[in-house]
Amino acid sequence: MSDIESTPKHRYTQEQQFAQASSSHIAQLWQQRVEGTITSFDRTSLYWVKLTHPQHTKAIVVINGRIESTWKYQELFYDLYQQGYDIFSYDHRGQGLSGRLTDDPQIGHIDEFNDYLLDMDKMVDTFDLSGYQTRHLLAHSMGGTIATRYIQTHPQHQFDAMALSAPMFGIHLPWYLKPIASLISQLLTACNPKPVYAPGHQAYYPKPFDSNPLNQCLPRYEWFRQLYEDKPELQVGGPSTRWVWQSMMAAKQSIQLTRQIKIPLLLMQAGDDTIVANASHIKFIKKLARTNTRCGFKIIHGARHELLFEQDQYRNQVLDTLLSFFAQYPRHQA
């Protein structure tokens, strides 16, 4: 297992220029996106976007996290596009501009976690990455679990390397809930004929910046919250009991089946994460390193969960680290 060090080599959007950039060149690139919808295996509509340039030879598929949307990732897409990547991304079922799964569209729900994998498989085929010299995968939080399970269950996949931002290999819980949370979620699901919020969760509401657990970057946080006010159809509240149960099982499988990951993998951890369980990252990467020498682990000390939306001192490290890692593995070597 290599210890990935981040050496600043690139220039990305910075906080001081974020307000101007988000309304000028970032917005201009976003207006050039190609977008559409496809119908998944059960007729659920999936929204997708892509940003491409005729001279680009590298593709990156970005898999976002729970409650997120491609619309939230405009700055990241811009920064990666400037590094020569064509960008492909989509909204998961039950959130963003994709089809909702419950009578209450605010409940973050899933019937089976495997549904996310079926969606991703269909999206990757739709994107058609066959013409690229290099194909990389970047996934955040819940998207990290989806991407990991996809790679584990699709051995003929097209990707050359993958990077995970604060992946959900375990949910951050009080010690006394850890051994029983999955069972409680399963029992609550069985007791309710319709999806209901997991205990302690509710419909979408914008947490004040000072008490938010996601990031410490005021301009990026305010921009994201304003986006969700301007486009309320993007809003999603807390998860359902079934989502918690299914996601905890998928997180466990991600760690159990590390042997099935044959491509280079980088895991980036937020040092001050209170959303996912950082201990699960250590367990995952130690197990992976036994069968995969092309893996890296980087702790971004002081950062909160949303590494890709954090303050520059953290976000720059993240982008430098993942781009340097990807540069080591331009072609499929499994």
N, C-alpha and C positions, 0 to 999 in steps of 0.2 A: 504493500500500500504506500503510495507516494504522499508526501506532505506537500500540498499545493501552496506555494507562496504567491502572493499577488504583487506583481511589479507594474506600476503605472505605465501604460504604454498608449492609452487611448484617451480620447476626449468625449465626454458625454454631456448631456444637458445638466446644468448645475442649478442649485436652489435659487441663487440670486437672479438668474435669468429665466427661471421656470415660468413665471406668470406671463412674460412676454413670449417665450418660446411656445407655450401651450396654445396661445392664440394666434401664432404666426406660422413658423415653418413646421411645427409638429401638426398643427391643424391642417396645414396645406397638404402634407403627406397623407394624413388621414382621409382627406377628401378624395384622394386618388385611389382609395381602396376598392377592390372588387369584393362584393358581398353577395350572399345568397342564403338559401336554406335547402336542406335535403331532408328526406323522410327516413327515419331510422327503422329498425326491424319491426317495431310495434306501432308505426305511423306517428311517432313523436317527431315534431319538427325541430331540426337542429340548425341554428344560425351560425354562419362561418364568414370569415374575412381572409383576404390575402393582400399582400403588398409586394409587388414584384418589379424587377427591372431587367431589361433584356440582356444586360452584361453580367448579371449576378450568376454565379455558379454554385453558391452555397444556399441550402434551405434550412430553415429552423422552424420546427413546430412547437408552439407555445401552448401548454396545457395549464389553464388557470385553476384557482382554488374555489372553495365553496363561497357562495354569494357573489362571486366575481363575474365580470363580463369582458369580452374583448375590448369594449369601449373604454374600460378602465386602464388598459395597457398601452395607450397611444404613445406615451413618452418612451416606454421600453421598446416598442416596435420601431420608433424613429431611431433610437440609438443603435439598435441591432441592424437596421437597414443601412445606416451610415457605415457599418462595419462590413458591408458587402453581402448581407443575408437577405434572401427573400423570406417573407414572414407568412406563416400560415397559422391560424388559430380559430377557435370556435367556442360557443357557449354550451356548457353542459346542460343536459335535460334538467328541467325543473328550475332553471335560473337564467338570468340575462334575457336575451331575446329569443331563446329557445322555448319550446312548449313546456308549460307547467303541468304538474302531475296530480294536483289536488284541487278540490273545490275552493280551498283557500290558497290563492297563489303565493301567499307570503311564507308558507311552510316549506322549508327546505327538505325535500323528500326523495327517496329512492326506493323502488321495490326490491331490486337485487343489485348489489354493487357491481355484479358482472354486466349489468346494463350499460354502465359507463364504458366498459371495455369494448362492448359491441359497438357503441357509438363511436369510440375512438378508431376502431378498425375501419368502420365505414367512412369516417372523415379522412383518414390517411389515404384510403383508396381514391376518394373523391379529389383530394389535393393532387394526386399523381406526381410523386417526387422522383420518378424514374429518370428524368433528364438531368438531374443535378450531380455534380462531382462529389458533393459532400452533403450529408443529411444529418442534422443534429436535433436533439430533443431537449427542451427546457420545460420544467414543470414545477409548480409551486403548491405547497401545502397538500390539500386533498388531491390536486392534480398530480402531485408527486406519487401518491398511492396509486392513482389510476395509471400513470405512465409506467410505474414499476410493475404492476400486475399485468399490464399489456405486454411489456417486454418478456415477462416470465411465461406468459401463456401463448405468445406468438413467436416461436423460434425463427420463423422465416421473415421477420420484420426487416425494414429497409434502413434502420438507423445505424450510424457509425459510432455515436457516443451520446451520452445523456448527462444532464446536470439537473440536480434537484435542489430547490430552494425551500428550506424548512419543511421537508416532507412530513406528511401525517402518518408516521409509523406507530404512533401512539398519541392519545389525547391527553393533554395536561389536566390531571384530576387530583383532588385531595387524596391523601394516602388511603383513607378509609373507604373511598369509593372504587379504587382501582380494581380490587378483586371481584367486585360485584356489579360494576357498572354495565357490563355486557348482558348479564343475566337480568338485571332490572329492566333494561331497555327491551329485551326480548319479551319479558312478562308484560310490560306495559303495552307493547305492540299487540300481543295476543288478546289483551283485555279491551282493546278499542277497535271497533269495526272500521273506523276511518282514521287516517293519519292525524296525529295530534303532536303538539310541540313536546319535545323532551323537557323534563322538569327544569325550571329556571330560565326557560327561553320564551320568546314572544315575537310578535311581528317586528318588522324593520323599524329601527329608530336610530338617528344619527347621534352617536355618543360624542360628548364634547371632547375636543382635542386633548385637554389636560388629563382626562381619565381614560383615554383610548388605549387598548393594549396592542394596537397594530403597528404603529410606527411613531417616530419622533420628529417627522418632517412636517412642519405646519403648512407650507404652501401645497405640498402634494396631498396631504390629508384633506385640506379644505377644498381642493380641486375635485377630489374623488367624491366628497360628500355633496358638493354642488352639482356634480354630474348626475348623481342619483336623485337630487331634487328636480333637476331639469328634465330627467328622463325617469319618471317614477316606475315605468314598466321594468326597469332594471332591478328594482328593490326586491330583496329576499330577506326574510326574518330568520328566526332560529331553526334548528334542525328538528325533524320528527324523531320519535322514539325509534322507528325502524331505521332511519338513516344512521343513528348512533350505533345501533346493533350491527347493521351491515358494514359500516365503516370500520368498526373495531375488529370485526372478523377479517376484513381485507387487509388492515394494517398488520395483523398477526401473520397472515399468509405472506405478506411482503417480506417479513423477516425470516419466516420458515423456509422460503424457496429462493434464497439468494443464489444458490447454485445454478439456477436457471438464467442468471444474468451473465451473458458472455461478452458484452461490449464494455468499453471504458465508462465508468460512472463517477461523477463528482457529487458529493453531498456537502451542501453549505448550510451551516447551522447558525441560527440567531442566538447569540449568547444569553439574551434576556427574554427569551420566548416564554410566553405564558398561555399559548394557544395549543401547541403540540408538545409532546413529551420528549425533551432532548435526550433523556436516557435511552429512548428507543433508537435514536440515531447511532449511538455508540454500539449498541447491540447489533444493529443492522450492518454497520461498516466493518466491525470486527469479524462477523460471520462471513460477509462478502469477501473480505481479504484472504480468506483461506482458499478460495477457489478462483479468485479474479485479482491478479496483481495490478491491473490497470484501473485502480480506483483511487480516488482522492477524497480527503476530508478537510474542510476548512471551517473553523469557528470564527464568526464575525462578532468579536467581543463587544458587548454594549448595545448591540442591535436588537430590535424587537422583531416580531414575526414576519412582517412584510419587508423582506430584505430588498426586494426590487423597487420599493417605494420609500426607502428610508432616507435619512440625512445623507448628504454627499460623502461624509467620512466613512460611512458604512457601504452605501450603494456603489461607490467607485470601486471599493475592494471587491464587491460581489461581481461586478461586470468585468473587471480586470482578471479575476480568478477564473470565471467561467470561459471567457474568451481565450485565455492562455491555455486552459485545459483542452478546449475544443481544437485549438491550433495544433496540439500534439497528435490529434487523431483525425486527420482529414479524410481517411478512407476506411472502409470496413475491413477489419483485420481479424475478425473472430474465426 
